Amino acid sequence: MEILWFLFAVIMIGAVLGPVLLRRRGGIRQVAPGSPDAADPANYGFLRQEELDIRMPGPDADLLEVLDLVQRTQEWKAASQLLAGTETHGERRWQRVQAFAGAASLELQQRPGGVSDNPGGQWLRVWRAETPKDAGGAAVHAEFLVQQAWRTAAQGTDEFRIILEEAKEACAQAALLSPGDPVPYIIELSIARGLAYPREEFEQLWLKILDRAPAHMGAHLAALHYWCEKWHGSRDLAYDFAEAAAARAPRGSLLAALPLFGVYEHLPEVNLVRGFYESEVVTKAVEGALFAVHSARADDPMLAHVRHLLVFFLVRSQRWSEAMNQLVHVDGHVGALPWTLSEDPASDYAVYRALAVAGYEANGGSPATLSH
């Protein structure tokens, strides 16, 4: 165990792990690049690191097509049409709102304007100006402001607070344009965290979401942050929130995986306890997430989020075969926790993937034995 994680630490500093891991029953060690014994993720059909898509956790062909069109032409109408045709209470609408807002925010960061006549994200400003009653555009604008606050302003500063207050007003406008839509209130959850809503005010906001979409996984993930120890709650409050949601989850819901996200949010920065990832609390949360994955719809938009986090925990606990079973479903897209917290999500994901491949082959696995 110590040798494995020493290797992991060395790799995280910058070594390229994939082509230099030896398949050896009972252990993993480094070999020269190109060795015939080296474990190679490409043997499993996995994409090269530079080909990994960091924008989304899983595929959404319609969204990618529209995003490409909007950013290429700077025309917003296709985005409006896509959101108008997306089911209001579902997970996919929330993900698409986030994606459009994120695209505009990144464009603005890359082309802030001033000297330029074409600042980034101009299509979103035109969208809001030309169709102020478009509920989709209003939601994207509110989420855009939230992302701008977290991306460009230091937490606790006047600038941060001012942007979030503006986002709060934008959420209220979006909610008026689409009264049954949970998305404006889900966006406000991040504002509540940033502005430190009192618990009573936060719970009132949460009830509005439960009234509209009680089993919304994305909303629960956003709310979980508020209850975490590093924000406005504690480890116990976060665990209680996650476990209560899992207990009331309808059959086929991914809410059964929420406790695993609670465990992740409270991982020690430095873990010196041997076998932590085989502990009861981690094992119970992993088993709950595996159950949720096995019982969820194959087209559930949140499924990839759970699978990505499972890869992290399964590799850490050396459950190589189970990690590989998750990787075959998510490889190609890495826009999910825990990778998105890194400055180089593709690199972090590739490290864990290479460890999974090496551990799997060290214990007798091969491409022929891996089920897809």
Disulfide bonds with the S-S distance in Angstrom:
none
